[in-house]
Amino acid sequence: MQNIDKRILRFIHKHHVLTLATSVNQEPYCANMFYAYLESENVFVFTSEEKTRHIHDVLQNNKIAGSIVYETKIVGLIRGLQFQGTMFEPDKKLLQAAKRAYLFRFPYAVLSNSPLWVIRPTFLKYTDNRLGFGKKIIVTL
């Protein structure tokens, strides 16, 4: 795995909600979800029922986009991550690590029977105005 800038990793680990964007037949859709990030595998992990629109979409087209934002009215503090990648159900090997990471971050999820899903980003664009107005760090994986 290519090294991801530590500022991006800190930002990912500091937050817990991402917005997922899917598209099927040129019909876009987005959903918000709690996530854990498994740095060793470079995947976002979350739970979601198969009956949801975003899972229905991903089963037809697993190419996704997403974002994580720091919400503020102070322009000089704006930060956010936009990404592209693929989304899929983890195989048995990845499932164990993904489950541990998700339950560590959200212990109450042990009560849920929802399946785990992962997003493996292939492109990251991190904007951090603290580094200069509109300063971006771009990583292609």
N, CA and C atoms as a LAMMPS dump frame, in Angstrom:
ITEM: TIMESTEP
0
ITEM: NUMBER OF ATOMS
423
ITEM: BOX BOUNDS ff ff ff
-5.0000000000000000e+02 5.0000000000000000e+02
-5.0000000000000000e+02 5.0000000000000000e+02
-5.0000000000000000e+02 5.0000000000000000e+02
ITEM: ATOMS id mol type element x y z
1 1 1 N 0.842 -1.184 0
2 1 2 C 0 0 0
3 1 3 C 0.887 1.246 0
4 2 1 N 0.512 2.188 -0.84
5 2 2 C 1.227 3.468 -0.9
6 2 3 C 1.015 4.217 0.406
7 3 1 N 2.028 4.934 0.836
8 3 2 C 1.895 5.718 2.06
9 3 3 C 0.871 6.833 1.881
10 4 1 N 0.004 6.956 2.871
11 4 2 C -0.979 8.028 2.891
12 4 3 C -0.484 9.07 3.876
13 5 1 N -0.521 10.321 3.487
14 5 2 C -0.062 11.423 4.322
15 5 3 C -0.661 11.312 5.73
16 6 1 N 0.167 11.492 6.735
17 6 2 C -0.274 11.368 8.13
18 6 3 C -1.401 12.346 8.485
19 7 1 N -1.43 13.493 7.84
20 7 2 C -2.507 14.46 8.109
21 7 3 C -3.857 13.899 7.663
22 8 1 N -3.852 13.17 6.557
23 8 2 C -5.086 12.535 6.085
24 8 3 C -5.506 11.445 7.061
25 9 1 N -4.558 10.622 7.482
26 9 2 C -4.882 9.541 8.42
27 9 3 C -5.417 10.085 9.742
28 10 1 N -4.802 11.153 10.257
29 10 2 C -5.302 11.761 11.504
30 10 3 C -6.736 12.252 11.328
31 11 1 N -7.004 12.872 10.19
32 11 2 C -8.345 13.374 9.922
33 11 3 C -9.354 12.221 9.865
34 12 1 N -9.021 11.166 9.172
35 12 2 C -9.917 10.005 9.07
36 12 3 C -10.201 9.439 10.451
37 13 1 N -9.169 9.254 11.253
38 13 2 C -9.346 8.65 12.58
39 13 3 C -10.1 9.567 13.55
40 14 1 N -10.026 10.862 13.334
41 14 2 C -10.674 11.812 14.251
42 14 3 C -12.196 11.858 14.062
43 15 1 N -12.659 11.534 12.88
44 15 2 C -14.085 11.635 12.569
45 15 3 C -14.743 10.255 12.574
46 16 1 N -16.066 10.237 12.455
47 16 2 C -16.752 8.938 12.544
48 16 3 C -17.947 8.795 11.608
49 17 1 N -18.263 9.824 10.825
50 17 2 C -19.371 9.737 9.866
51 17 3 C -18.847 10.092 8.479
52 18 1 N -19.169 9.249 7.509
53 18 2 C -18.838 9.558 6.126
54 18 3 C -20.115 9.605 5.305
55 19 1 N -20.06 10.307 4.197
56 19 2 C -21.15 10.325 3.234
57 19 3 C -20.706 9.488 2.053
58 20 1 N -21.535 8.513 1.698
59 20 2 C -21.277 7.597 0.593
60 20 3 C -22.156 8.008 -0.582
61 21 1 N -21.573 8.103 -1.765
62 21 2 C -22.33 8.409 -2.975
63 21 3 C -22.25 7.219 -3.925
64 22 1 N -23.426 6.795 -4.4
65 22 2 C -23.519 5.692 -5.353
66 22 3 C -24.248 6.19 -6.592
67 23 1 N -24.186 5.398 -7.658
68 23 2 C -24.921 5.75 -8.87
69 23 3 C -25.198 4.495 -9.678
70 24 1 N -26.456 4.357 -10.09
71 24 2 C -26.865 3.285 -10.993
72 24 3 C -27.785 3.901 -12.034
73 25 1 N -27.546 3.558 -13.29
74 25 2 C -28.353 4.091 -14.399
75 25 3 C -28.443 5.621 -14.352
76 26 1 N -27.327 6.25 -14.045
77 26 2 C -27.211 7.706 -13.97
78 26 3 C -28.154 8.332 -12.948
79 27 1 N -28.526 7.562 -11.929
80 27 2 C -29.336 8.052 -10.817
81 27 3 C -28.452 8.092 -9.576
82 28 1 N -27.973 9.265 -9.174
83 28 2 C -27.111 9.347 -7.994
84 28 3 C -27.914 9.22 -6.705
85 29 1 N -27.216 8.78 -5.661
86 29 2 C -27.823 8.648 -4.339
87 29 3 C -26.715 8.806 -3.304
88 30 1 N -27.049 9.298 -2.125
89 30 2 C -26.047 9.365 -1.067
90 30 3 C -26.653 8.938 0.263
91 31 1 N -25.787 8.465 1.146
92 31 2 C -26.191 8.013 2.476
93 31 3 C -25.051 8.315 3.442
94 32 1 N -25.413 8.567 4.695
95 32 2 C -24.413 8.818 5.74
96 32 3 C -24.308 7.594 6.628
97 33 1 N -23.102 7.291 7.084
98 33 2 C -22.925 6.149 7.974
99 33 3 C -21.739 6.327 8.901
100 34 1 N -21.862 5.677 10.069
101 34 2 C -20.746 5.608 11.003
102 34 3 C -19.703 4.663 10.409
103 35 1 N -18.436 4.995 10.573
104 35 2 C -17.391 4.142 10.022
105 35 3 C -16.251 3.962 11.017
106 36 1 N -15.523 2.899 10.795
107 36 2 C -14.209 2.699 11.398
108 36 3 C -13.243 2.619 10.219
109 37 1 N -11.988 2.931 10.46
110 37 2 C -10.994 2.854 9.389
111 37 3 C -9.924 1.866 9.798
112 38 1 N -9.69 0.899 8.951
113 38 2 C -8.67 -0.123 9.186
114 38 3 C -7.445 0.267 8.362
115 39 1 N -6.517 0.941 9.026
116 39 2 C -5.363 1.516 8.328
117 39 3 C -4.504 0.455 7.649
118 40 1 N -4.316 -0.688 8.29
119 40 2 C -3.46 -1.742 7.73
120 40 3 C -3.981 -2.263 6.393
121 41 1 N -5.273 -2.155 6.177
122 41 2 C -5.889 -2.631 4.932
123 41 3 C -6.366 -1.492 4.039
124 42 1 N -6.257 -0.257 4.541
125 42 2 C -6.762 0.921 3.844
126 42 3 C -8.221 0.73 3.437
127 43 1 N -9.069 0.456 4.434
128 43 2 C -10.499 0.325 4.167
129 43 3 C -11.313 1.028 5.252
130 44 1 N -12.408 1.637 4.812
131 44 2 C -13.436 2.122 5.72
132 44 3 C -14.373 0.955 5.952
133 45 1 N -14.844 0.798 7.183
134 45 2 C -15.719 -0.313 7.549
135 45 3 C -17.01 0.257 8.109
136 46 1 N -18.144 -0.302 7.695
137 46 2 C -19.436 0.125 8.242
138 46 3 C -20.446 -1.004 8.08
139 47 1 N -21.568 -0.864 8.755
140 47 2 C -22.641 -1.85 8.626
141 47 3 C -23.783 -1.23 7.83
142 48 1 N -24.482 -2.084 7.1
143 48 2 C -25.661 -1.626 6.376
144 48 3 C -26.469 -2.828 5.908
145 49 1 N -27.773 -2.688 5.992
146 49 2 C -28.685 -3.745 5.553
147 49 3 C -28.724 -3.828 4.026
148 50 1 N -28.893 -5.045 3.522
149 50 2 C -28.939 -5.231 2.079
150 50 3 C -30.162 -4.59 1.433
151 51 1 N -31.191 -4.306 2.199
152 51 2 C -32.404 -3.713 1.627
153 51 3 C -32.29 -2.2 1.4
154 52 1 N -31.178 -1.59 1.829
155 52 2 C -31.02 -0.15 1.656
156 52 3 C -30.729 0.198 0.193
157 53 1 N -31.041 1.417 -0.157
158 53 2 C -30.827 1.857 -1.542
159 53 3 C -29.347 1.828 -1.917
160 54 1 N -28.46 2.303 -1.009
161 54 2 C -27.042 2.357 -1.37
162 54 3 C -26.446 0.959 -1.57
163 55 1 N -26.889 -0.024 -0.795
164 55 2 C -26.388 -1.396 -1.002
165 55 3 C -26.954 -1.947 -2.309
166 56 1 N -28.218 -1.703 -2.566
167 56 2 C -28.816 -2.114 -3.836
168 56 3 C -28 -1.55 -5.004
169 57 1 N -27.651 -0.269 -4.907
170 57 2 C -26.853 0.374 -5.96
171 57 3 C -25.478 -0.274 -6.094
172 58 1 N -24.809 -0.493 -4.971
173 58 2 C -23.439 -1.018 -4.994
174 58 3 C -23.39 -2.437 -5.562
175 59 1 N -24.429 -3.203 -5.341
176 59 2 C -24.462 -4.551 -5.902
177 59 3 C -24.539 -4.519 -7.425
178 60 1 N -24.936 -3.379 -7.984
179 60 2 C -24.959 -3.212 -9.439
180 60 3 C -23.743 -2.456 -9.963
181 61 1 N -23.202 -1.564 -9.117
182 61 2 C -22.048 -0.753 -9.509
183 61 3 C -21.25 -0.441 -8.249
184 62 1 N -20.134 -1.142 -8.053
185 62 2 C -19.396 -0.993 -6.799
186 62 3 C -18.415 0.18 -6.781
187 63 1 N -18.405 0.998 -7.821
188 63 2 C -17.568 2.207 -7.814
189 63 3 C -18.337 3.302 -7.084
190 64 1 N -17.698 3.87 -6.07
191 64 2 C -18.363 4.84 -5.206
192 64 3 C -17.499 6.094 -5.058
193 65 1 N -18.106 7.101 -4.473
194 65 2 C -17.385 8.293 -4.038
195 65 3 C -17.885 8.608 -2.635
196 66 1 N -17.144 9.423 -1.933
197 66 2 C -17.574 9.764 -0.587
198 66 3 C -16.849 10.98 -0.057
199 67 1 N -17.27 11.376 1.138
200 67 2 C -16.624 12.517 1.783
201 67 3 C -16.756 12.412 3.294
202 68 1 N -15.822 13.067 3.956
203 68 2 C -15.839 13.255 5.405
204 68 3 C -15.517 14.731 5.597
205 69 1 N -16.31 15.431 6.407
206 69 2 C -16.084 16.867 6.548
207 69 3 C -15.99 17.281 8.01
208 70 1 N -15.239 18.327 8.21
209 70 2 C -15.189 19.02 9.493
210 70 3 C -16.075 20.236 9.323
211 71 1 N -17.119 20.303 10.096
212 71 2 C -18.104 21.367 9.935
213 71 3 C -17.715 22.585 10.772
214 72 1 N -17.567 23.718 10.092
215 72 2 C -17.224 24.963 10.766
216 72 3 C -17.632 26.139 9.884
217 73 1 N -17.915 27.256 10.516
218 73 2 C -18.203 28.485 9.773
219 73 3 C -16.942 29.317 9.567
220 74 1 N -15.851 28.923 10.191
221 74 2 C -14.603 29.67 10.112
222 74 3 C -13.814 29.177 8.897
223 75 1 N -13.748 29.985 7.87
224 75 2 C -13.15 29.591 6.595
225 75 3 C -11.719 29.078 6.769
226 76 1 N -10.966 29.689 7.642
227 76 2 C -9.573 29.294 7.839
228 76 3 C -9.406 27.925 8.487
229 77 1 N -10.476 27.356 9.007
230 77 2 C -10.401 26.036 9.657
231 77 3 C -11.035 24.919 8.83
232 78 1 N -11.556 25.233 7.659
233 78 2 C -12.238 24.226 6.839
234 78 3 C -11.285 23.093 6.489
235 79 1 N -11.784 21.888 6.689
236 79 2 C -11.059 20.666 6.335
237 79 3 C -12.056 19.646 5.799
238 80 1 N -11.613 18.802 4.902
239 80 2 C -12.491 17.762 4.403
240 80 3 C -11.753 16.788 3.514
241 81 1 N -12.304 15.598 3.435
242 81 2 C -11.727 14.544 2.604
243 81 3 C -12.772 14.101 1.598
244 82 1 N -12.375 14.055 0.353
245 82 2 C -13.206 13.483 -0.697
246 82 3 C -12.463 12.27 -1.218
247 83 1 N -13.209 11.213 -1.554
248 83 2 C -12.54 10.007 -2.023
249 83 3 C -13.372 9.277 -3.064
250 84 1 N -12.68 8.439 -3.818
251 84 2 C -13.291 7.5 -4.741
252 84 3 C -12.736 6.132 -4.387
253 85 1 N -13.485 5.098 -4.725
254 85 2 C -13 3.759 -4.461
255 85 3 C -14.008 2.707 -4.872
256 86 1 N -13.811 1.522 -4.333
257 86 2 C -14.727 0.421 -4.573
258 86 3 C -15.271 -0.059 -3.235
259 87 1 N -16.494 -0.55 -3.279
260 87 2 C -17.152 -1.016 -2.061
261 87 3 C -17.545 -2.471 -2.253
262 88 1 N -17.354 -3.271 -1.19
263 88 2 C -17.651 -4.698 -1.301
264 88 3 C -17.811 -5.306 0.087
265 89 1 N -18.338 -6.527 0.122
266 89 2 C -18.392 -7.283 1.37
267 89 3 C -17.008 -7.879 1.589
268 90 1 N -16.477 -7.791 2.79
269 90 2 C -15.137 -8.324 3.032
270 90 3 C -15.113 -9.848 2.971
271 91 1 N -14.001 -10.401 2.485
272 91 2 C -13.833 -11.858 2.511
273 91 3 C -13.567 -12.291 3.956
274 92 1 N -13.477 -13.583 4.193
275 92 2 C -13.354 -14.091 5.566
276 92 3 C -12.14 -13.532 6.292
277 93 1 N -11.023 -13.435 5.594
278 93 2 C -9.8 -12.927 6.221
279 93 3 C -9.971 -11.467 6.651
280 94 1 N -10.469 -10.643 5.767
281 94 2 C -10.656 -9.227 6.061
282 94 3 C -11.809 -9.014 7.037
283 95 1 N -12.803 -9.879 6.997
284 95 2 C -13.982 -9.738 7.846
285 95 3 C -13.62 -9.7 9.328
286 96 1 N -12.719 -10.542 9.757
287 96 2 C -12.357 -10.597 11.179
288 96 3 C -11.728 -9.288 11.646
289 97 1 N -10.784 -8.789 10.875
290 97 2 C -10.125 -7.526 11.242
291 97 3 C -11.116 -6.361 11.167
292 98 1 N -11.972 -6.368 10.156
293 98 2 C -12.962 -5.304 9.992
294 98 3 C -13.943 -5.315 11.16
295 99 1 N -14.379 -6.474 11.548
296 99 2 C -15.331 -6.593 12.661
297 99 3 C -14.714 -6.089 13.965
298 100 1 N -13.464 -6.478 14.227
299 100 2 C -12.774 -6.01 15.438
300 100 3 C -12.683 -4.489 15.455
301 101 1 N -12.293 -3.906 14.326
302 101 2 C -12.138 -2.449 14.246
303 101 3 C -13.476 -1.748 14.447
304 102 1 N -14.524 -2.269 13.83
305 102 2 C -15.828 -1.618 13.935
306 102 3 C -16.388 -1.736 15.348
307 103 1 N -16.287 -2.911 15.94
308 103 2 C -16.824 -3.102 17.292
309 103 3 C -16.002 -2.361 18.346
310 104 1 N -14.713 -2.177 18.098
311 104 2 C -13.893 -1.394 19.02
312 104 3 C -14.382 0.05 19.043
313 105 1 N -14.707 0.566 17.866
314 105 2 C -15.148 1.965 17.771
315 105 3 C -16.616 2.141 18.162
316 106 1 N -17.429 1.143 17.867
317 106 2 C -18.867 1.207 18.143
318 106 3 C -19.313 -0.071 18.844
319 107 1 N -19.008 -0.226 20.123
320 107 2 C -19.289 -1.482 20.839
321 107 3 C -20.765 -1.876 20.822
322 108 1 N -21.661 -0.902 20.774
323 108 2 C -23.086 -1.208 20.76
324 108 3 C -23.502 -1.943 19.487
325 109 1 N -22.693 -1.911 18.452
326 109 2 C -23.02 -2.579 17.19
327 109 3 C -23.043 -4.094 17.33
328 110 1 N -22.54 -4.599 18.465
329 110 2 C -22.593 -6.046 18.697
330 110 3 C -24.043 -6.528 18.715
331 111 1 N -24.979 -5.634 18.985
332 111 2 C -26.399 -5.981 19.022
333 111 3 C -27.023 -6.037 17.629
334 112 1 N -26.305 -5.582 16.632
335 112 2 C -26.831 -5.515 15.272
336 112 3 C -26.496 -6.779 14.483
337 113 1 N -27.409 -7.156 13.626
338 113 2 C -27.162 -8.272 12.72
339 113 3 C -26.844 -7.802 11.312
340 114 1 N -26.66 -6.506 11.155
341 114 2 C -26.378 -5.948 9.829
342 114 3 C -25.014 -6.417 9.335
343 115 1 N -24.933 -6.737 8.052
344 115 2 C -23.633 -7.161 7.509
345 115 3 C -22.635 -6.006 7.438
346 116 1 N -21.37 -6.366 7.477
347 116 2 C -20.294 -5.389 7.323
348 116 3 C -19.962 -5.208 5.848
349 117 1 N -19.613 -3.992 5.514
350 117 2 C -19.171 -3.631 4.173
351 117 3 C -17.883 -2.842 4.307
352 118 1 N -17.088 -2.834 3.253
353 118 2 C -15.854 -2.05 3.27
354 118 3 C -15.743 -1.229 1.989
355 119 1 N -15.079 -0.109 2.146
356 119 2 C -14.73 0.744 1.011
357 119 3 C -13.213 0.8 0.96
358 120 1 N -12.659 0.463 -0.184
359 120 2 C -11.214 0.619 -0.384
360 120 3 C -11.002 1.828 -1.292
361 121 1 N -10.506 2.922 -0.721
362 121 2 C -10.304 4.119 -1.548
363 121 3 C -9.175 3.931 -2.559
364 122 1 N -9.385 4.52 -3.729
365 122 2 C -8.367 4.511 -4.779
366 122 3 C -7.852 5.92 -5.051
367 123 1 N -8.56 6.905 -4.512
368 123 2 C -8.208 8.311 -4.701
369 123 3 C -8.654 9.081 -3.466
370 124 1 N -7.764 9.926 -2.94
371 124 2 C -8.073 10.756 -1.775
372 124 3 C -7.694 12.197 -2.086
373 125 1 N -8.593 13.116 -1.752
374 125 2 C -8.274 14.545 -1.875
375 125 3 C -8.643 15.194 -0.548
376 126 1 N -7.62 15.645 0.163
377 126 2 C -7.795 16.257 1.472
378 126 3 C -7.568 17.751 1.336
379 127 1 N -8.56 18.537 1.751
380 127 2 C -8.457 19.995 1.749
381 127 3 C -8.292 20.451 3.192
382 128 1 N -7.312 21.311 3.431
383 128 2 C -7.067 21.823 4.781
384 128 3 C -6.668 23.292 4.681
385 129 1 N -7.631 24.159 4.973
386 129 2 C -7.363 25.6 4.877
387 129 3 C -6.383 26.086 5.935
388 130 1 N -6.114 25.294 6.968
389 130 2 C -5.114 25.704 7.952
390 130 3 C -3.724 25.732 7.338
391 131 1 N -3.533 25.008 6.231
392 131 2 C -2.241 24.967 5.537
393 131 3 C -2.122 26.07 4.488
394 132 1 N -3.196 26.809 4.28
395 132 2 C -3.281 27.839 3.25
396 132 3 C -4.626 27.675 2.56
397 133 1 N -5.206 28.78 2.132
398 133 2 C -6.544 28.738 1.564
399 133 3 C -6.611 27.755 0.392
400 134 1 N -7.491 26.771 0.485
401 134 2 C -7.694 25.8 -0.587
402 134 3 C -6.578 24.79 -0.755
403 135 1 N -5.674 24.689 0.228
404 135 2 C -4.551 23.76 0.117
405 135 3 C -5.065 22.336 0.077
406 136 1 N -4.601 21.551 -0.904
407 136 2 C -5.052 20.19 -1.094
408 136 3 C -3.89 19.22 -1.091
409 137 1 N -4.143 18.051 -0.545
410 137 2 C -3.192 16.944 -0.607
411 137 3 C -3.917 15.831 -1.358
412 138 1 N -3.355 15.403 -2.469
413 138 2 C -4.005 14.405 -3.328
414 138 3 C -3.173 13.13 -3.337
415 139 1 N -3.849 12 -3.139
416 139 2 C -3.188 10.692 -3.151
417 139 3 C -3.972 9.774 -4.087
418 140 1 N -3.281 9.178 -5.039
419 140 2 C -3.874 8.157 -5.896
420 140 3 C -3.262 6.828 -5.496
421 141 1 N -4.103 5.87 -5.177
422 141 2 C -3.634 4.573 -4.685
423 141 3 C -3.78 3.504 -5.763
